[in-house]
Every structure is written in C-alpha cells, then in structure tokens.
C-alpha cells in the first residue's frame, strides 16, 4: 500500500528513510550545534509563572517550577505538556529559520502532489525533549489538514520512552506506539481526528529526543 493511501485509510503513516541520510544528519548536526543561550524556550501548560520572579527572564528556577506544574496536572489527568522548542524571535541567532525553510521545501516536494495540497506549511518548530518531559493526550483540530513530526533522534532505545502514541479509534485504551526512529516522518490526518501523545521520557542527558514539527494546509 502506498503511504498516502495508508494515511487516508488509517489516519496516520510513518515514512521511514524520508530523506537521504546525509541530509538528515546535516539537519541533526545543525540543531545540536545551535548552542546560543536563547535557542530553546521551555514550553509548558498549565502555565502559572512565579509571581516573585520576573518571568521575562529565563531562569532554571522558573523552568523547574513550570515543569513541576505540568507534571502535577498530568498526574491529575489534565491536559498538559513540557518540552523545549525554538523561540522564533531569536531565529537569526541560532539559525533555526534556515533549518525550517530548507526542511519545508523538501517536505513540500515529497508530499504536496500525493496529498493534493497547496503546499503551505504553518507554525513549523524544532522541539527537544529531555528526561521527564512529555505531551499529554490531545488532537490538533483546527491547526491544518495534516500534522507532521520528523524524527532526528539517533540510537534510540525503547527504555528511553518518548514514543509517539496514536489513538486511531479515539479510545485511550487502544493505541499505536511509534518509536522515535531517526529520519522517519510521521503524518497525521487531523480530520480523522488522530489523537496523540508523547510518552514521558527517561532518556540520558546525551540522548535528547529531537524533532521538526508543524502543520500542512
């Protein structure tokens, strides 16, 4: 079965070896070497900043408290997430804009025609997950026609967690788990709808879960 037929039938597809390996390695290398201190912003919900600390300043104290708030909500079965993503306002400092543009061009070349898309990509971002981070059960309804998650994690082991968990039948007890496999692209059909989550990570510090994600319209 061709991948686009599988996507329309099942609501999701994982395309392995999406790009030539040299290109995938180049994307991974550029992301990992972007060491500017403003490269990554912690993204969490629920978000209740500390009133005693000016939240416009990035600090480990604020980030730790925000992560703890997200974990507490997760344990109470509320929608929550905690992970790092690139801050677009500093893209010139860490070069993420060039990564986005180059990847989106390659993505459009591969998927636009089979999916009969106009080709617009919305709100693409780089994401990095470390130990203890996660995304809770949700859908991307209203964000576009398809969501994409391009995996750049190398040498991933099942015990590290971070699996993309899909719920094709919209039931939390029935799920399909996809390993963060290097150079694989996952497409989700949003109007299926395809509920999904990212399992809590237990990865070592030198093994971050890295993705390029966004939506196609």
N, C-alpha and C positions, 0 to 999 in steps of 0.2 A: 504494500500500500504506500502510495506517495505521501510525503509528510503533510501536504496541505489537506489531503482527504482525511488523514488521521486526525488533524487538528479540528476540522469541521465536524467529524463524527464523534470524537471523544471530548472535545473542548480544550485539549492541550496536546502538545507534541514536544519531544526533546530531540533536537537535531544534533547529533554528535559530529565532532570534527568540522565545526561550522566554517571556520576559516583555515587557510594554510597555517601550519604550525608556527612558521616564522613570524607571521603577523600576530597570532595570538600571544606568542612570547614577547613580542615587542610591546603590545598593549600592557601586559602584566608588568614588564620591566619599567615602563614609563610611570605606571601607577605607584609601584613600590618605591621608586626613586624620587617621587614628589614629596620631599621632606619639609617643605615650607610649613611653619608652625600653624598657619591658618588653612591648611589644606582640608582638614576634616572637622566637621561640626557634629557634635553628638545630637542625634535626633531621637526624641522620646515623646511618648504620650502615655498616661496623662502628664501634663506639664504644669507643675506648680513651683515656680522659682523661689529660692530662698529670699525672703523679704530683707534680710540683714546684709545681703551681698548684692552689689550692683551686677545684675545679670548680663549687662552688655560686655562684661569682661569674662573671657573663658578661664575657668579655674577647675582644678581637679576636684575641689570640694563641691562645687556646684554640679559638675558632671556626675560625681559619685552619688549625690543625693537624688538627682534626676533619675539615674538608673535604678536606685532603690525604690523610688516611687513607681516606676514602670513594673518592676518585679512584683511589688506588693499588689498592684492592680491585676497582674497576670495570675497570681495565686488566688485572687478573689474572682477569677473568671470574667474579668472586664477586658475590653479591647485595650491593648497596649503594645508597645514595641520599644526597642532600644537598639540602635546601631549608629555607626558613623557614616556620614555622606559628605560629599564635597560641597563646599559653600560657593555658590556661583559668583558671588560678588568679588571673590578673590581668585577667579579662574586665571587671570593673567599671571599671578604669582606662582601658581603651581601647574599651569599648562593643561588643566582639565578641559578647557574649551577645545583645544586641538584634538584631544582624545575623543571627545564627543562627536565632533564634526567628522573625523575620519571614520570612526566606527559606524555612525549613522549612514554615511554614504555606502559603506559596504553592506550594511543591513538592508538598505533600500534596494540595492542591486539584486540581492538574493530573494527577497520576499514580496516586493511590490507587485510584480506580474502574477505570480501564482495566487496571491490573495486579492487581486484586483483592487489595490489600494492607490490612492492619490499620492501617497509617499510621505506625508507629513509625520514627523516624529515629535512628540510633545514631552517636555519635562524629563529628559534623559538625565541620569545622575550616576556617579560612581558610589558604590557602597562598600563598606568594610566592616566585618563583624569580628569581634573578639570574644573571649571567654565570658559566658553568662548572658550574652545578648541574644535577641530573638525578635520575631514578629508574630503576633497572635493571629488567630483565625479571622479572615476578612475577605471581602471581594473588592475589586477595583471599579465597581459600577460607576459609569459616567466619565471615566478617565480617557476612554478611547474605544477602538474596536478590538485591539489586541494589546496585551501586556507582554513585554519581553524581559528575560533575565539571562544575561550572558555570563557564564561562569569562567573565572580565571584563577580558581584555587588549584594549587599544584600538590600532588601527592596526598590527596585527602583520604582519611580513613573513616570508616563508619562510626567509630567510637568518638570522633570529634563533634558529632551532631551536625547542626546546620543544614539538615536535609530540607528541601523544598517539599512541603506536604500539600497534596492536592486533594480536593473533596469533590469528585465528579458527580456524585449523587446528592450533594448538598447535605450530607449527613456526617457529623463529626466522627462517627464510629467507623465510617467507610472511607479509607484514604489511600492514596497512592504516594509513595515516598520516592523522591528523586535525589540521588546523590549529587553533591556539588562536583561535577566532573569537568575537568579542565577543557576549555574550548568547546563547550556544548551550549547551545542556545535553546531555551525553553520559551515557547509561545503559548499564551493562554487566551482563549476566546472569551472576552469579557461578558458578552450577552448570553453565554451558556447558562448561568454565570459560573465561573470557576473560582470557588472559594479556595483560599490557600493560606499557608502559614510557613514560618521558618522555625524549625526546631531549635530549642535552646542549645547554644554552643558550649562545647567542652574542649576546645582546641588549645594547643600550646601557643605561647605568645608569638613564636616564629611561624605560625601557620594561620594567618588571617583568612577569612572567607571573603573573597573579592568578587564583585560583580559590576557589570554595567547594565543598568535597568532603565525602563521607560515605557512609553505607550505609543502605539501606532494608530492613526486615524485615517 
